[in-house]
């Protein structure tokens, strides 16, 4: 198989994984913000616990993001399309940062 074709496939897979996880993160954070607006004042005090219990599965997205980051690093080391490789690495890293930050608070 052609090396360039494999490298382009790895980059495409990296972008696809990062984009899918980004969409998932936005959907989950929208659900969290909606739940926050529905709960009463006393529950809002312990909302961090409620968020962790009900939406703890959002951290399962770290695995595909780590794979996307790894694919970007592999492509960068193979010196294929350096600009696209760096962009894939930054996209996966930025999506990881969004995952661990509480962006649902911006939606409230």
OpenMM code with the backbone's topology and positions (N, CA, C; nanometers):
from openmm import Vec3, app, unit

residues = "UNK UNK UNK UNK UNK UNK UNK UNK UNK UNK UNK UNK UNK UNK UNK UNK UNK UNK UNK UNK UNK UNK UNK UNK UNK UNK UNK UNK UNK UNK UNK UNK UNK UNK UNK UNK UNK UNK UNK UNK UNK UNK UNK UNK UNK UNK UNK UNK UNK UNK UNK UNK UNK UNK UNK UNK UNK UNK UNK UNK UNK UNK UNK UNK UNK UNK UNK UNK UNK UNK UNK UNK UNK UNK UNK UNK UNK UNK UNK UNK UNK UNK UNK UNK UNK UNK UNK UNK UNK UNK UNK UNK UNK UNK UNK UNK UNK UNK UNK UNK UNK UNK UNK UNK UNK UNK UNK UNK".split()
positions = [
    Vec3(0.0830, -0.1176, 0.0000),
    Vec3(0.0000, 0.0000, 0.0000),
    Vec3(0.0879, 0.1245, 0.0000),
    Vec3(0.0385, 0.2280, -0.0585),
    Vec3(0.1140, 0.3515, -0.0692),
    Vec3(0.1236, 0.4199, 0.0677),
    Vec3(0.2447, 0.4627, 0.1042),
    Vec3(0.2674, 0.5252, 0.2353),
    Vec3(0.1874, 0.6539, 0.2498),
    Vec3(0.1794, 0.7316, 0.1431),
    Vec3(0.1067, 0.8582, 0.1482),
    Vec3(-0.0423, 0.8347, 0.1712),
    Vec3(-0.0958, 0.7294, 0.1100),
    Vec3(-0.2370, 0.6964, 0.1269),
    Vec3(-0.2665, 0.6556, 0.2712),
    Vec3(-0.1767, 0.5774, 0.3302),
    Vec3(-0.1932, 0.5356, 0.4700),
    Vec3(-0.1856, 0.6566, 0.5621),
    Vec3(-0.0886, 0.7456, 0.5381),
    Vec3(-0.0736, 0.8639, 0.6220),
    Vec3(-0.1958, 0.9545, 0.6122),
    Vec3(-0.2496, 0.9715, 0.4921),
    Vec3(-0.3701, 1.0526, 0.4761),
    Vec3(-0.4886, 0.9881, 0.5468),
    Vec3(-0.4943, 0.8564, 0.5459),
    Vec3(-0.6006, 0.7853, 0.6169),
    Vec3(-0.5900, 0.8047, 0.7674),
    Vec3(-0.4660, 0.8010, 0.8182),
    Vec3(-0.4460, 0.8231, 0.9617),
    Vec3(-0.4862, 0.9648, 1.0021),
    Vec3(-0.4491, 1.0622, 0.9189),
    Vec3(-0.4876, 1.2003, 0.9478),
    Vec3(-0.6389, 1.2176, 0.9429),
    Vec3(-0.7014, 1.1562, 0.8428),
    Vec3(-0.8474, 1.1650, 0.8312),
    Vec3(-0.9153, 1.1018, 0.9518),
    Vec3(-0.8641, 0.9890, 0.9965),
    Vec3(-0.9206, 0.9224, 1.1137),
    Vec3(-0.9027, 1.0083, 1.2385),
    Vec3(-0.7887, 1.0736, 1.2502),
    Vec3(-0.7641, 1.1615, 1.3638),
    Vec3(-0.8643, 1.2766, 1.3656),
    Vec3(-0.8840, 1.3404, 1.2508),
    Vec3(-0.9812, 1.4494, 1.2414),
    Vec3(-1.1228, 1.3998, 1.2683),
    Vec3(-1.1565, 1.2825, 1.2179),
    Vec3(-1.2903, 1.2269, 1.2366),
    Vec3(-1.3171, 1.1978, 1.3843),
    Vec3(-1.2209, 1.1365, 1.4521),
    Vec3(-1.2367, 1.1083, 1.5951),
    Vec3(-1.2504, 1.2372, 1.6765),
    Vec3(-1.1678, 1.3353, 1.6466),
    Vec3(-1.1735, 1.4614, 1.7208),
    Vec3(-1.3056, 1.5336, 1.6975),
    Vec3(-1.3524, 1.5336, 1.5738),
    Vec3(-1.4785, 1.6005, 1.5424),
    Vec3(-1.5959, 1.5298, 1.6090),
    Vec3(-1.5968, 1.3973, 1.6039),
    Vec3(-1.7038, 1.3219, 1.6690),
    Vec3(-1.7071, 1.3460, 1.8186),
    Vec3(-1.5901, 1.3491, 1.8802),
    Vec3(-1.5837, 1.3746, 2.0244),
    Vec3(-1.6261, 1.5173, 2.0574),
    Vec3(-1.5907, 1.6119, 1.9719),
    Vec3(-1.6312, 1.7507, 1.9944),
    Vec3(-1.7830, 1.7638, 1.9908),
    Vec3(-1.8465, 1.6986, 1.8954),
    Vec3(-1.9928, 1.7011, 1.8876),
    Vec3(-2.0528, 1.6356, 2.0118),
    Vec3(-1.9964, 1.5224, 2.0531),
    Vec3(-2.0440, 1.4553, 2.1738),
    Vec3(-2.0298, 1.5422, 2.2979),
    Vec3(-1.9185, 1.6118, 2.3092),
    Vec3(-1.8950, 1.6998, 2.4237),
    Vec3(-1.9977, 1.8123, 2.4264),
    Vec3(-2.0253, 1.8705, 2.3112),
    Vec3(-2.1232, 1.9791, 2.3056),
    Vec3(-2.2630, 1.9308, 2.3417),
    Vec3(-2.3006, 1.8124, 2.2943),
    Vec3(-2.4329, 1.7575, 2.3262),
    Vec3(-2.4441, 1.7298, 2.4763),
    Vec3(-2.3429, 1.6667, 2.5338),
    Vec3(-2.3459, 1.6350, 2.6771),
    Vec3(-2.3512, 1.7626, 2.7601),
    Vec3(-2.2727, 1.8634, 2.7230),
    Vec3(-2.2728, 1.9877, 2.7994),
    Vec3(-2.4045, 2.0625, 2.7858),
    Vec3(-2.4702, 2.0499, 2.6730),
    Vec3(-2.6035, 2.1093, 2.6578),
    Vec3(-2.7024, 2.0404, 2.7515),
    Vec3(-2.6929, 1.9086, 2.7624),
    Vec3(-2.7799, 1.8345, 2.8553),
    Vec3(-2.7529, 1.8750, 3.0001),
    Vec3(-2.6265, 1.8935, 3.0345),
    Vec3(-2.5910, 1.9344, 3.1707),
    Vec3(-2.6477, 2.0731, 3.2005),
    Vec3(-2.6343, 2.1665, 3.1064),
    Vec3(-2.6862, 2.3020, 3.1265),
    Vec3(-2.8375, 2.3012, 3.1403),
    Vec3(-2.9052, 2.2192, 3.0606),
    Vec3(-3.0506, 2.2091, 3.0695),
    Vec3(-3.0921, 2.1543, 3.2057),
    Vec3(-3.0226, 2.0523, 3.2536),
    Vec3(-3.0530, 1.9956, 3.3850),
    Vec3(-3.0283, 2.0980, 3.4953),
    Vec3(-2.9224, 2.1752, 3.4825),
    Vec3(-2.8907, 2.2765, 3.5834),
    Vec3(-3.0020, 2.3798, 3.5939),
    Vec3(-3.0586, 2.4185, 3.4810),
    Vec3(-3.1664, 2.5168, 3.4833),
    Vec3(-3.2955, 2.4596, 3.5405),
    Vec3(-3.3111, 2.3283, 3.5366),
    Vec3(-3.4335, 2.2645, 3.5855),
    Vec3(-3.4317, 2.2366, 3.7357),
    Vec3(-3.3149, 2.2265, 3.7970),
    Vec3(-3.3087, 2.1885, 3.9384),
    Vec3(-3.3311, 2.3100, 4.0278),
    Vec3(-3.3706, 2.2820, 4.1534),
    Vec3(-3.3987, 2.3897, 4.2490),
    Vec3(-3.2695, 2.4390, 4.3145),
    Vec3(-3.2838, 2.5376, 4.4005),
    Vec3(-3.1686, 2.6029, 4.4626),
    Vec3(-3.0837, 2.5118, 4.5488),
    Vec3(-3.1467, 2.4231, 4.6269),
    Vec3(-3.0688, 2.3355, 4.7148),
    Vec3(-2.9875, 2.2343, 4.6345),
    Vec3(-3.0440, 2.1863, 4.5277),
    Vec3(-2.9738, 2.0883, 4.4448),
    Vec3(-2.8584, 2.1533, 4.3693),
    Vec3(-2.8722, 2.2820, 4.3384),
    Vec3(-2.7644, 2.3506, 4.2670),
    Vec3(-2.6370, 2.3568, 4.3503),
    Vec3(-2.6527, 2.3553, 4.4817),
    Vec3(-2.5356, 2.3579, 4.5695),
    Vec3(-2.4492, 2.2336, 4.5555),
    Vec3(-2.5120, 2.1214, 4.5293),
    Vec3(-2.4395, 1.9951, 4.5125),
    Vec3(-2.4419, 1.9484, 4.3672),
    Vec3(-2.4529, 2.0422, 4.2751),
    Vec3(-2.4690, 2.0037, 4.1355),
    Vec3(-2.3447, 1.9357, 4.0789),
    Vec3(-2.2288, 1.9675, 4.1309),
    Vec3(-2.1064, 1.9020, 4.0842),
    Vec3(-2.1110, 1.7519, 4.1051),
    Vec3(-2.1667, 1.7112, 4.2188),
    Vec3(-2.1819, 1.5689, 4.2475),
    Vec3(-2.2839, 1.5054, 4.1535),
    Vec3(-2.3956, 1.5761, 4.1338),
    Vec3(-2.5000, 1.5273, 4.0437),
    Vec3(-2.4465, 1.5140, 3.9012),
    Vec3(-2.3665, 1.6117, 3.8611),
    Vec3(-2.3065, 1.6081, 3.7272),
    Vec3(-2.2137, 1.4879, 3.7122),
    Vec3(-2.1342, 1.4619, 3.8124),
    Vec3(-2.0398, 1.3505, 3.8065),
    Vec3(-2.1117, 1.2163, 3.8016),
    Vec3(-2.2198, 1.2038, 3.8784),
    Vec3(-2.2930, 1.0771, 3.8828),
    Vec3(-2.3694, 1.0528, 3.7531),
    Vec3(-2.4411, 1.1553, 3.7046),
    Vec3(-2.5260, 1.1354, 3.5872),
    Vec3(-2.4507, 1.1466, 3.4554),
    Vec3(-2.3463, 1.2273, 3.4513),
    Vec3(-2.2769, 1.2519, 3.3252),
    Vec3(-2.1294, 1.2140, 3.3314),
    Vec3(-2.0948, 1.1217, 3.4190),
    Vec3(-1.9564, 1.0778, 3.4307),
    Vec3(-1.9060, 1.0064, 3.3067),
    Vec3(-1.9999, 0.9569, 3.2255),
    Vec3(-1.9612, 0.8863, 3.1034),
    Vec3(-1.8965, 0.9784, 3.0012),
    Vec3(-1.9064, 1.1096, 3.0211),
    Vec3(-1.8446, 1.2008, 2.9250),
    Vec3(-1.6926, 1.1839, 2.9216),
    Vec3(-1.6358, 1.1377, 3.0311),
    Vec3(-1.4908, 1.1197, 3.0358),
    Vec3(-1.4455, 0.9951, 2.9604),
    Vec3(-1.5407, 0.9139, 2.9162),
    Vec3(-1.5066, 0.8008, 2.8297),
    Vec3(-1.4590, 0.8488, 2.6928),
    Vec3(-1.4879, 0.9740, 2.6599),
    Vec3(-1.4435, 1.0297, 2.5323),
    Vec3(-1.2933, 1.0578, 2.5310),
    Vec3(-1.2286, 1.0456, 2.6455),
    Vec3(-1.0836, 1.0666, 2.6488),
    Vec3(-1.0085, 0.9605, 2.5686),
    Vec3(-1.0616, 0.8387, 2.5636),
    Vec3(-0.9936, 0.7315, 2.4902),
    Vec3(-0.9873, 0.7606, 2.3400),
    Vec3(-1.1002, 0.7904, 2.2727),
    Vec3(-1.0876, 0.8229, 2.1303),
    Vec3(-1.0060, 0.9493, 2.1050),
    Vec3(-1.0104, 1.0435, 2.1992),
    Vec3(-0.9289, 1.1637, 2.1822),
    Vec3(-0.7805, 1.1323, 2.1966),
    Vec3(-0.7461, 1.0416, 2.2862),
    Vec3(-0.6061, 1.0004, 2.3000),
    Vec3(-0.5599, 0.9273, 2.1744),
    Vec3(-0.6488, 0.8475, 2.1160),
    Vec3(-0.6154, 0.7790, 1.9905),
    Vec3(-0.5946, 0.8810, 1.8794),
    Vec3(-0.6826, 0.9817, 1.8720),
    Vec3(-0.6690, 1.0862, 1.7702),
    Vec3(-0.5381, 1.1624, 1.7879),
    Vec3(-0.5033, 1.1911, 1.9122),
    Vec3(-0.3772, 1.2600, 1.9395),
    Vec3(-0.2586, 1.1730, 1.8994),
    Vec3(-0.2661, 1.0454, 1.9318),
    Vec3(-0.1592, 0.9528, 1.8938),
    Vec3(-0.1429, 0.9414, 1.7432),
    Vec3(-0.2542, 0.9371, 1.6706),
    Vec3(-0.2463, 0.9307, 1.5241),
    Vec3(-0.1832, 1.0567, 1.4670),
    Vec3(-0.2172, 1.1713, 1.5250),
    Vec3(-0.1560, 1.2961, 1.4801),
    Vec3(-0.0062, 1.2974, 1.5055),
    Vec3(0.0352, 1.2455, 1.6198),
    Vec3(0.1783, 1.2403, 1.6525),
    Vec3(0.2508, 1.1428, 1.5603),
    Vec3(0.1874, 1.0294, 1.5307),
    Vec3(0.2479, 0.9328, 1.4381),
    Vec3(0.2692, 0.9965, 1.3016),
    Vec3(0.1685, 1.0676, 1.2531),
    Vec3(0.1818, 1.1327, 1.1222),
    Vec3(0.2879, 1.2419, 1.1254),
    Vec3(0.2989, 1.3119, 1.2365),
    Vec3(0.4005, 1.4158, 1.2482),
    Vec3(0.5405, 1.3552, 1.2453),
    Vec3(0.5591, 1.2434, 1.3132),
    Vec3(0.6908, 1.1790, 1.3157),
    Vec3(0.7282, 1.1194, 1.1810),
    Vec3(0.6265, 1.0789, 1.1041),
    Vec3(0.6531, 1.0253, 0.9704),
    Vec3(0.6782, 1.1360, 0.8682),
    Vec3(0.6673, 1.2590, 0.9140),
    Vec3(0.6925, 1.3761, 0.8293),
    Vec3(0.5990, 1.3823, 0.7089),
    Vec3(0.4747, 1.3490, 0.7326),
    Vec3(0.3766, 1.3586, 0.6250),
    Vec3(0.2838, 1.4760, 0.6530),
    Vec3(0.2725, 1.5653, 0.5608),
    Vec3(0.1830, 1.6806, 0.5714),
    Vec3(0.1948, 1.7450, 0.7095),
    Vec3(0.3106, 1.8042, 0.7348),
    Vec3(0.3406, 1.8563, 0.8686),
    Vec3(0.2347, 1.9538, 0.9187),
    Vec3(0.1873, 2.0432, 0.8318),
    Vec3(0.0874, 2.1409, 0.8755),
    Vec3(-0.0409, 2.0723, 0.9194),
    Vec3(-0.0854, 1.9737, 0.8430),
    Vec3(-0.2069, 1.9010, 0.8787),
    Vec3(-0.1859, 1.8170, 1.0044),
    Vec3(-0.0667, 1.7629, 1.0206),
    Vec3(-0.0370, 1.6837, 1.1405),
    Vec3(-0.0400, 1.7707, 1.2656),
    Vec3(0.0212, 1.8873, 1.2573),
    Vec3(0.0214, 1.9791, 1.3712),
    Vec3(-0.1209, 2.0247, 1.4016),
    Vec3(-0.1989, 2.0513, 1.2975),
    Vec3(-0.3382, 2.0913, 1.3179),
    Vec3(-0.4178, 1.9794, 1.3841),
    Vec3(-0.3952, 1.8557, 1.3435),
    Vec3(-0.4649, 1.7418, 1.4043),
    Vec3(-0.4269, 1.7273, 1.5512),
    Vec3(-0.2990, 1.7468, 1.5824),
    Vec3(-0.2533, 1.7384, 1.7215),
    Vec3(-0.3177, 1.8487, 1.8054),
    Vec3(-0.3193, 1.9707, 1.7535),
    Vec3(-0.3790, 2.0823, 1.8267),
    Vec3(-0.5296, 2.0657, 1.8423),
    Vec3(-0.5956, 2.0130, 1.7391),
    Vec3(-0.7406, 1.9915, 1.7441),
    Vec3(-0.7756, 1.8881, 1.8509),
    Vec3(-0.7013, 1.7782, 1.8549),
    Vec3(-0.7266, 1.6749, 1.9562),
    Vec3(-0.6954, 1.7278, 2.0961),
    Vec3(-0.5873, 1.8024, 2.1102),
    Vec3(-0.5514, 1.8583, 2.2413),
    Vec3(-0.6553, 1.9598, 2.2885),
    Vec3(-0.6991, 2.0454, 2.1983),
    Vec3(-0.8015, 2.1440, 2.2333),
    Vec3(-0.9327, 2.0795, 2.2723),
    Vec3(-0.9683, 1.9718, 2.2031),
    Vec3(-1.0912, 1.9009, 2.2368),
    Vec3(-1.0785, 1.8337, 2.3730),
    Vec3(-0.9595, 1.7836, 2.4059),
    Vec3(-0.9377, 1.7269, 2.5398),
    Vec3(-0.9543, 1.8333, 2.6478),
    Vec3(-0.9042, 1.9517, 2.6209),
    Vec3(-0.9178, 2.0611, 2.7178),
    Vec3(-1.0648, 2.0973, 2.7360),
    Vec3(-1.1401, 2.1013, 2.6262),
    Vec3(-1.2835, 2.1290, 2.6362),
    Vec3(-1.3559, 2.0219, 2.7164),
    Vec3(-1.3102, 1.8990, 2.7045),
    Vec3(-1.3751, 1.7894, 2.7756),
    Vec3(-1.3614, 1.8045, 2.9266),
    Vec3(-1.2434, 1.8396, 2.9729),
    Vec3(-1.2217, 1.8469, 3.1172),
    Vec3(-1.2635, 1.9810, 3.1769),
    Vec3(-1.2906, 2.0804, 3.0932),
    Vec3(-1.3394, 2.2080, 3.1459),
    Vec3(-1.4919, 2.2065, 3.1483),
    Vec3(-1.5487, 2.2909, 3.2306),
    Vec3(-1.6944, 2.2965, 3.2457),
    Vec3(-1.7524, 2.4000, 3.1499),
    Vec3(-1.7640, 2.3652, 3.0228),
    Vec3(-1.8173, 2.4614, 2.9268),
    Vec3(-1.9681, 2.4731, 2.9356),
    Vec3(-2.0335, 2.3841, 3.0103),
    Vec3(-2.1782, 2.3951, 3.0253),
    Vec3(-2.2149, 2.5228, 3.0997),
    Vec3(-2.1232, 2.5748, 3.1804),
    Vec3(-2.1508, 2.6979, 3.2544),
    Vec3(-2.1621, 2.8178, 3.1611),
    Vec3(-2.1004, 2.8096, 3.0452),
    Vec3(-2.1133, 2.9167, 2.9469),
    Vec3(-2.2490, 2.9133, 2.8773),
    Vec3(-2.3151, 2.7989, 2.8815),
    Vec3(-2.4445, 2.7841, 2.8158),
    Vec3(-2.5603, 2.8273, 2.9049),
    Vec3(-2.5329, 2.8484, 3.0333),
    Vec3(-2.6400, 2.8849, 3.1275),
    Vec3(-2.6657, 3.0326, 3.1209),
] * unit.nanometer
topology = app.Topology()
chain = topology.addChain("A")
for resn in residues:
    res = topology.addResidue(resn, chain)
    for name in ("N", "CA", "C"):
        topology.addAtom(name, app.Element.getBySymbol(name[0]), res)
